[in-house]
Amino acid sequence: MRFLRNMKKWKTSYLLPIGSVVVLLFLTSCFDNDEDPVPVVTDVSYVSIYHGSPDTDGLDIIVGTTGQINALPFEFEDYSNYLNFFSGDRNLTFTDANNEVATVLDTVLSFEKGETYSLFIADSLRSIEIIQARDSFPSVADGETMVRFVHLSPDATSFDVYVDGGKILSDKSFKEVSDFLPVSSGRETFEIRAAGTDEVLLTVPVVELHDEAYYTIAINGFVNPPGGNDHDLGSDIIRL
């Protein structure tokens, strides 16, 4: 179990962390009076990326004509935090960080202006894909926090989630992202059980949940890792 925030140094000349000044494009004119360029605020969306493919090595991420956006290889369980993307249809290419000509995944995703998204790199290398979730943050009461779960384990059954002996989530299948659920803030232990049974697949112990915060808990890795792979079933806790 790991708590994650921004794990990488990003080339912020292209994509800036959420909350910073939005990207500006400057349009030059051909006027004879040589007027100063006029700044134009670009339509932006807010996008985070999490690497949840347990048998895929480090990646480089290329966004459209912007180019590569990561400064270091993007490894399994790395998380980008929210970045500013130009809105609209965007081509995302993921290449092997050790072999820039080896494309692992090439896809086009659509982002609406002002909306917030989470992208999860999912499945085994041979079937790798992107799960896109539009993030909506429901209001949260004092003394509570909001938690959601994403199922990223390729060989784990559908699961239920329990906290304090009570079920809070039922039958989440592989590649599904749950809605945010209210949970008491403070220290909580989550049990991930095979759907409809008492079989505990994974315990996520003593998670410190801050009041009125939002978390994604990613269930990742393999129940039975293939030879040479040591990514057992586990979890990452991402505070948004």
Secondary structure as GFF3:
##gff-version 3
##sequence-region A 1 240
A	DSSP	beta_strand	2	4	.	.	.	ID=ss1
A	DSSP	beta_strand	24	27	.	.	.	ID=ss2
A	DSSP	beta_strand	38	41	.	.	.	ID=ss3
A	DSSP	beta_strand	44	51	.	.	.	ID=ss4
A	DSSP	beta_strand	59	63	.	.	.	ID=ss5
A	DSSP	beta_strand	67	68	.	.	.	ID=ss6
A	DSSP	beta_strand	83	86	.	.	.	ID=ss7
A	DSSP	beta_strand	88	96	.	.	.	ID=ss8
A	DSSP	beta_strand	99	111	.	.	.	ID=ss9
A	DSSP	beta_strand	116	122	.	.	.	ID=ss10
A	DSSP	three_ten_helix	125	127	.	.	.	ID=ss11
A	DSSP	beta_strand	129	135	.	.	.	ID=ss12
A	DSSP	beta_strand	144	151	.	.	.	ID=ss13
A	DSSP	beta_strand	159	163	.	.	.	ID=ss14
A	DSSP	beta_strand	166	172	.	.	.	ID=ss15
A	DSSP	beta_strand	181	184	.	.	.	ID=ss16
A	DSSP	beta_strand	186	194	.	.	.	ID=ss17
A	DSSP	beta_strand	200	209	.	.	.	ID=ss18
A	DSSP	beta_strand	214	220	.	.	.	ID=ss19
A	DSSP	beta_strand	234	239	.	.	.	ID=ss20
###
